[in-house]
Amino acid sequence: MLGKLTWDAIPWDHPIPLVAGSVVALIVLAVLGWVVVKGHLPYLWREWVTSVDHKRIGVMYTFLALLMLLRGFIDAIMMRAQQALAFHAPGYLPPEHYDQVFSAHGTIMILFGAMPL
């Protein structure tokens, strides 16, 4: 399923994506742990995740759109910071990572930001 994905694919020498991925994983685990400890998991699964009510689907769609808008805004800040810091220096992002952020920003803002809102 994952092809040739091994531990060698993890960018140990690039701290920015490594720290960002770790922070996202910790936030997801913390939220999931909080939901399980509070006992909200059956309610969320039954009433929200598997809902066919058009109003709840609209709320979830809007929430996801706002979340992706925030992600696109963070990407824009990263790109502007790279441009500002790379005026007479190499900047803080490698060129490949800047290209990935640029492409992800465009895709996220059009598909997940502009279309739902």
N, CA, C and O of each residue as an XYZ file, in Angstrom:
468
protein
N       0.816     -1.190      0.000
C       0.000      0.000      0.000
C       0.862      1.258      0.000
O       0.550      2.226     -0.693
N       1.925      1.247      0.760
C       2.752      2.442      0.863
C       3.923      2.432     -0.104
O       4.729      3.361     -0.091
N       4.041      1.416     -0.937
C       5.122      1.376     -1.901
C       6.456      1.155     -1.228
O       6.604      0.250     -0.407
N       7.422      1.973     -1.571
C       8.766      1.824     -1.021
C       9.027      2.827      0.092
O      10.159      3.274      0.273
N       7.994      3.180      0.834
C       8.146      4.125      1.931
C       8.854      3.443      3.098
O       8.365      2.455      3.645
N       9.996      3.979      3.465
C      10.774      3.431      4.571
C      11.126      4.567      5.529
O      10.745      5.717      5.312
N      11.859      4.228      6.594
C      12.296      5.240      7.553
C      13.274      6.219      6.918
O      13.461      7.323      7.429
N      13.901      5.829      5.808
C      14.833      6.732      5.127
C      14.122      7.915      4.482
O      14.761      8.921      4.175
N      12.808      7.815      4.270
C      12.045      8.900      3.642
C      11.741     10.036      4.613
O      11.339     11.116      4.180
N      11.921      9.820      5.907
C      11.658     10.868      6.897
C      12.788     11.896      6.830
O      13.961     11.526      6.880
N      12.447     13.180      6.716
C      13.491     14.211      6.536
C      14.181     14.564      7.852
O      13.926     15.624      8.424
N      15.051     13.680      8.331
C      15.725     13.917      9.605
C      16.645     15.133      9.538
O      16.892     15.767     10.564
N      17.155     15.474      8.356
C      18.087     16.592      8.232
C      17.387     17.926      7.983
O      18.050     18.964      7.961
N      16.056     17.927      7.793
C      15.284     19.158      7.605
C      14.364     19.337      8.815
O      13.329     18.675      8.899
N      14.719     20.211      9.744
C      13.948     20.309     10.986
C      12.554     20.907     10.822
O      11.668     20.590     11.616
N      12.328     21.752      9.830
C      11.026     22.419      9.709
C       9.903     21.430      9.418
O       8.914     21.418     10.151
N      10.010     20.595      8.375
C       8.907     19.649      8.156
C       8.814     18.586      9.241
O       7.725     18.090      9.533
N       9.946     18.233      9.839
C       9.933     17.235     10.901
C       9.194     17.757     12.133
O       8.366     17.049     12.707
N       9.488     18.981     12.535
C       8.811     19.577     13.693
C       7.342     19.838     13.379
O       6.478     19.598     14.222
N       7.050     20.327     12.177
C       5.660     20.594     11.803
C       4.836     19.316     11.814
O       3.719     19.305     12.332
N       5.368     18.246     11.252
C       4.653     16.970     11.265
C       4.463     16.436     12.666
O       3.412     15.879     12.984
N       5.471     16.601     13.507
C       5.361     16.143     14.894
C       4.315     16.937     15.663
O       3.550     16.361     16.438
N       4.269     18.248     15.462
C       3.275     19.083     16.149
C       1.865     18.712     15.713
O       0.961     18.620     16.544
N       1.672     18.500     14.416
C       0.346     18.108     13.922
C      -0.063     16.763     14.508
O      -1.208     16.590     14.926
N       0.868     15.807     14.542
C       0.558     14.492     15.109
C       0.203     14.606     16.590
O      -0.732     13.951     17.052
N       0.935     15.426     17.336
C       0.636     15.605     18.759
C      -0.724     16.266     18.973
O      -1.456     15.884     19.887
N      -1.069     17.243     18.152
C      -2.372     17.906     18.279
C      -3.499     16.927     17.976
O      -4.503     16.897     18.687
N      -3.338     16.126     16.924
C      -4.369     15.139     16.579
C      -4.531     14.125     17.703
O      -5.655     13.794     18.078
N      -3.426     13.631     18.243
C      -3.505     12.677     19.350
C      -4.120     13.304     20.593
O      -4.891     12.646     21.292
N      -3.797     14.561     20.885
C      -4.365     15.231     22.055
C      -5.868     15.416     21.913
O      -6.613     15.167     22.860
N      -6.321     15.849     20.741
C      -7.763     16.034     20.518
C      -8.482     14.699     20.577
O      -9.539     14.590     21.198
N      -7.918     13.679     19.936
C      -8.537     12.353     19.971
C      -8.575     11.805     21.392
O      -9.575     11.215     21.801
N      -7.501     11.993     22.146
C      -7.482     11.561     23.543
C      -8.516     12.286     24.382
O      -9.176     11.672     25.221
N      -8.665     13.589     24.164
C      -9.661     14.361     24.908
C     -11.070     13.876     24.596
O     -11.899     13.746     25.496
N     -11.341     13.609     23.319
C     -12.671     13.134     22.910
C     -12.966     11.776     23.536
O     -14.087     11.534     23.984
N     -11.980     10.893     23.571
C     -12.186      9.562     24.148
C     -12.365      9.650     25.656
O     -13.247      8.992     26.208
N     -11.548     10.448     26.330
C     -11.636     10.563     27.792
C     -12.967     11.171     28.217
O     -13.566     10.726     29.196
N     -13.432     12.176     27.496
C     -14.708     12.811     27.833
C     -15.910     11.953     27.444
O     -17.030     12.250     27.860
N     -15.705     10.903     26.659
C     -16.796     10.022     26.270
C     -17.649     10.542     25.134
O     -18.801     10.130     24.990
N     -17.109     11.439     24.321
C     -17.875     12.024     23.218
C     -17.751     11.240     21.914
O     -18.422     11.569     20.936
N     -16.915     10.224     21.882
C     -16.674      9.511     20.631
C     -17.930      8.850     20.058
O     -18.181      9.002     18.862
N     -18.737      8.122     20.850
C     -19.958      7.539     20.260
C     -20.920      8.600     19.727
O     -21.516      8.420     18.665
N     -21.070      9.704     20.461
C     -21.955     10.778     20.004
C     -21.452     11.377     18.698
O     -22.226     11.549     17.757
N     -20.161     11.698     18.632
C     -19.607     12.294     17.414
C     -19.737     11.347     16.224
O     -20.054     11.781     15.116
N     -19.494     10.065     16.449
C     -19.594      9.107     15.353
C     -21.032      8.971     14.876
O     -21.304      8.994     13.675
N     -21.938      8.832     15.817
C     -23.345      8.577     15.486
C     -24.045      9.815     14.936
O     -24.807      9.715     13.974
N     -23.798     10.980     15.531
C     -24.567     12.174     15.191
C     -23.895     13.081     14.158
O     -24.578     13.851     13.483
N     -22.579     13.001     14.025
C     -21.901     13.927     13.123
C     -21.183     13.229     11.971
O     -21.456     13.531     10.809
N     -20.288     12.317     12.263
C     -19.447     11.729     11.215
C     -20.270     10.924     10.219
O     -20.010     10.987      9.017
N     -21.259     10.169     10.692
C     -22.074      9.341      9.797
C     -23.429      9.966      9.511
O     -24.351      9.265      9.093
N     -23.570     11.258      9.725
C     -24.848     11.933      9.524
C     -25.158     12.121      8.039
O     -24.259     12.333      7.225
N     -26.448     12.040      7.705
C     -26.900     12.365      6.351
C     -27.760     13.629      6.366
O     -28.355     13.990      5.350
N     -27.825     14.301      7.519
C     -28.570     15.552      7.641
C     -27.813     16.652      6.892
O     -26.634     16.893      7.151
N     -28.497     17.309      5.972
C     -27.828     18.302      5.133
C     -27.302     19.490      5.934
O     -26.313     20.108      5.539
N     -27.944     19.817      7.047
C     -27.467     20.946      7.856
C     -26.152     20.596      8.551
O     -25.240     21.421      8.608
N     -26.055     19.390      9.071
C     -24.810     18.983      9.732
C     -23.678     18.824      8.723
O     -22.531     19.172      9.004
N     -24.007     18.300      7.556
C     -22.988     18.184      6.511
C     -22.491     19.575      6.116
O     -21.296     19.766      5.891
N     -23.403     20.544      6.031
C     -23.010     21.916      5.722
C     -22.124     22.519      6.794
O     -21.170     23.232      6.483
N     -22.430     22.237      8.059
C     -21.599     22.737      9.161
C     -20.206     22.118      9.086
O     -19.208     22.819      9.250
N     -20.130     20.811      8.839
C     -18.827     20.150      8.736
C     -18.042     20.674      7.533
O     -16.826     20.848      7.613
N     -18.728     20.923      6.428
C     -18.088     21.441      5.215
C     -17.542     22.848      5.462
O     -16.432     23.170      5.039
N     -18.321     23.677      6.145
C     -17.871     25.033      6.462
C     -16.704     25.008      7.437
O     -15.756     25.779      7.289
N     -16.764     24.123      8.439
C     -15.667     23.995      9.398
C     -14.380     23.577      8.688
O     -13.313     24.131      8.953
N     -14.484     22.598      7.786
C     -13.310     22.162      7.037
C     -12.784     23.284      6.143
O     -11.571     23.446      6.003
N     -13.685     24.059      5.537
C     -13.260     25.177      4.689
C     -12.492     26.211      5.507
O     -11.468     26.720      5.051
N     -12.970     26.526      6.702
C     -12.274     27.495      7.551
C     -10.933     26.946      8.025
O      -9.956     27.689      8.121
N     -10.883     25.659      8.319
C      -9.629     25.032      8.720
C      -8.608     25.083      7.581
O      -7.433     25.371      7.806
N      -9.058     24.805      6.371
C      -8.166     24.858      5.213
C      -7.773     26.299      4.870
O      -6.674     26.541      4.371
N      -8.666     27.248      5.137
C      -8.332     28.655      4.950
C      -7.205     29.056      5.898
O      -6.299     29.794      5.513
N      -7.263     28.571      7.134
C      -6.190     28.817      8.094
C      -4.886     28.189      7.616
O      -3.826     28.808      7.710
N      -4.960     26.967      7.107
C      -3.759     26.298      6.589
C      -3.175     27.065      5.405
O      -1.958     27.226      5.313
N      -4.026     27.537      4.505
C      -3.553     28.328      3.372
C      -2.925     29.640      3.817
O      -1.950     30.097      3.220
N      -3.482     30.251      4.871
C      -2.920     31.485      5.417
C      -1.536     31.226      6.008
O      -0.627     32.039      5.841
N      -1.376     30.105      6.693
C      -0.069     29.751      7.251
C       0.940     29.519      6.129
O       2.095     29.932      6.234
N       0.505     28.856      5.050
C       1.390     28.677      3.894
C       1.797     30.024      3.299
O       2.953     30.212      2.920
N       0.853     30.959      3.216
C       1.159     32.285      2.678
C       2.173     33.008      3.558
O       3.076     33.670      3.045
N       2.036     32.890      4.867
C       3.002     33.503      5.783
C       4.380     32.878      5.586
O       5.389     33.584      5.580
N       4.422     31.550      5.423
C       5.707     30.882      5.189
C       6.362     31.371      3.899
O       7.572     31.593      3.861
N       5.566     31.539      2.842
C       6.129     31.997      1.569
C       6.625     33.433      1.671
O       7.697     33.756      1.159
N       5.857     34.296      2.326
C       6.284     35.698      2.477
C       7.523     35.804      3.359
O       8.409     36.615      3.088
N       7.591     34.994      4.408
C       8.776     35.006      5.264
C      10.001     34.534      4.486
O      11.088     35.089      4.645
N       9.834     33.523      3.656
C      10.945     33.052      2.825
C      11.407     34.144      1.872
O      12.609     34.352      1.706
N      10.467     34.844      1.245
C      10.835     35.913      0.318
C      11.524     37.065      1.043
O      12.459     37.664      0.511
N      11.069     37.376      2.246
C      11.676     38.475      3.001
C      13.078     38.109      3.487
O      13.988     38.938      3.445
N      13.252     36.876      3.945
C      14.549     36.467      4.476
C      15.545     36.102      3.382
O      16.751     36.088      3.631
N      15.068     35.811      2.188
C      15.953     35.381      1.106
C      16.350     36.537      0.193
O      16.740     36.302     -0.950
N      16.262     37.772      0.665
C      16.601     38.920     -0.179
C      18.082     38.912     -0.540
O      18.436     39.014     -1.714
N      18.951     38.790      0.466
C      20.388     38.695      0.213
C      20.982     37.461      0.880
O      22.187     37.401      1.127
N      20.146     36.490      1.166
C      20.590     35.270      1.841
C      19.787     34.095      1.279
O      18.839     34.301      0.522
N      20.155     32.880      1.638
C      19.420     31.731      1.091
C      18.019     31.536      1.671
O      17.239     30.764      1.112
N      17.677     32.201      2.763
C      16.357     32.003      3.358
C      16.350     30.798      4.282
O      17.392     30.198      4.544
N      15.177     30.453      4.769
C      15.103     29.347      5.720
C      14.518     28.078      5.121
O      14.555     27.028      5.763
N      13.978     28.144      3.905
C      13.423     26.963      3.248
C      14.308     26.540      2.087
O      14.786     27.388      1.332
N      14.533     25.240      1.934
C      15.204     24.786      0.714
C      14.304     25.036     -0.499
O      13.085     25.107     -0.346
N      14.868     25.168     -1.684
C      14.044     25.467     -2.867
C      12.938     24.447     -3.124
O      11.837     24.820     -3.529
N      13.222     23.147     -2.891
C      12.197     22.126     -3.123
C      11.026     22.296     -2.160
O       9.869     22.123     -2.545
N      11.329     22.634     -0.917
C      10.270     22.802      0.078
C       9.434     24.042     -0.232
O       8.216     24.028     -0.054
N      10.071     25.101     -0.689
C       9.318     26.296     -1.083
C       8.370     25.975     -2.235
O       7.225     26.427     -2.244
N       8.845     25.200     -3.200
C       7.982     24.799     -4.320
C       6.793     23.979     -3.833
O       5.677     24.153     -4.322
N       7.025     23.094     -2.879
C       5.938     22.279     -2.331
C       4.929     23.143     -1.585
O       3.722     22.945     -1.721
N       5.414     24.095     -0.801
C       4.511     24.990     -0.070
C       3.704     25.840     -1.045
O       2.508     26.052     -0.844
N       4.354     26.325     -2.099
C       3.674     27.140     -3.107
C       2.558     26.352     -3.790
O       1.445     26.853     -3.949
N       2.859     25.127     -4.191
C       1.851     24.291     -4.854
C       0.722     23.917     -3.906
O      -0.450     23.954     -4.282
N       1.077     23.555     -2.672
C       0.047     23.195     -1.693
C      -0.841     24.393     -1.377
O      -2.053     24.239     -1.223
N      -0.258     25.573     -1.280
C      -1.032     26.778     -0.994
C      -2.064     27.031     -2.091
O      -3.230     27.295     -1.799
N      -1.643     26.951     -3.338
C      -2.577     27.179     -4.442
C      -3.690     26.160     -4.475
O      -4.855     26.519     -4.647
N      -3.353     24.898     -4.315
C      -4.363     23.839     -4.344
C      -5.338     23.970     -3.187
O      -6.549     23.859     -3.377
N      -4.818     24.206     -1.994
C      -5.678     24.308     -0.812
C      -6.596     25.512     -0.912
O      -7.784     25.413     -0.604
N      -6.063     26.645     -1.335
C      -6.892     27.846     -1.376
C      -7.995     27.749     -2.425
O      -9.097     28.250     -2.201
N      -7.726     27.119     -3.558
C      -8.759     27.000     -4.587
C      -9.742     25.891     -4.250
O     -10.950     26.125     -4.219
N      -9.241     24.687     -3.996
C     -10.136     23.543     -3.810
C     -10.834     23.534     -2.454
O     -12.014     23.197     -2.367
N     -10.111     23.905     -1.392
C     -10.685     23.785     -0.056
C     -11.028     25.118      0.594
O     -11.690     25.139      1.632
N     -10.597     26.222      0.012
C     -10.897     27.530      0.583
C     -11.925     28.305     -0.209
O     -12.937     28.739      0.342
N     -11.679     28.484     -1.494
C     -12.571     29.311     -2.313
C     -13.850     28.588     -2.707
O     -14.925     29.188     -2.699
N     -13.750     27.315     -3.050
C     -14.951     26.602     -3.508
C     -16.020     26.456     -2.420
O     -17.190     26.719     -2.700
N     -15.675     26.050     -1.196
C     -16.737     25.917     -0.186
C     -17.316     27.251      0.270
O     -18.504     27.335      0.582
N     -16.489     28.295      0.311
C     -16.970     29.565      0.835
C     -17.557     30.382     -0.288
O     -18.024     31.498     -0.061
